[in-house]
């Protein structure tokens, strides 16, 4: 009986470690790597979307088109924001998404704290597709209104170095980009 118990305990810990690695991603920026933990339990559909697009290389070379000091850095427009695509158009970056259907909201009680990753959307709560943002600071006014799907667990100092935008909308000229976004 004792061996049986230890065997299942060992399987549990091995499975937990494997599942944990499946929800860790590396966002490579010009200044260094950012390690991100994904919240699959709280936002399963959004996490699967991010993982799918990342595994297909869709986020590689996508610009941070909207960056507001003390608030957030927005990226993920795989349609118009990829500098290596023939569809790249900085003036339209922020208006596109993937070819996949929009996602229904998965709002939760998770707060928008410094380092939170959350899905961008239009006024329609069920319009998130590929764009997301990383909070530079706490943003409680976003809580329960945007889907939180992850958090930075290391490398936030590299997020802080993303080129800032100008004006109230944070539009960025000559923006920084995601070099790559992959599962760890």
HELIX and SHEET records of a PDB file:
HELIX    1   1 UNK A    2  UNK A   22  1                                  21    
HELIX    2   2 UNK A   44  UNK A   55  1                                  12    
HELIX    3   3 UNK A  140  UNK A  142  5                                   3    
HELIX    4   4 UNK A  156  UNK A  159  1                                   4    
SHEET    1   A 8 UNK A  66  UNK A  68  0                                        
SHEET    2   A 8 UNK A  72  UNK A  75 -1                                        
SHEET    3   A 8 UNK A 132  UNK A 135 -1                                        
SHEET    4   A 8 UNK A 116  UNK A 119 -1                                        
SHEET    5   A 8 UNK A 148  UNK A 154 -1                                        
SHEET    6   A 8 UNK A  32  UNK A  38 -1                                        
SHEET    7   A 8 UNK A  24  UNK A  29 -1                                        
SHEET    8   A 8 UNK A 180  UNK A 183 -1                                        
END                                                                             
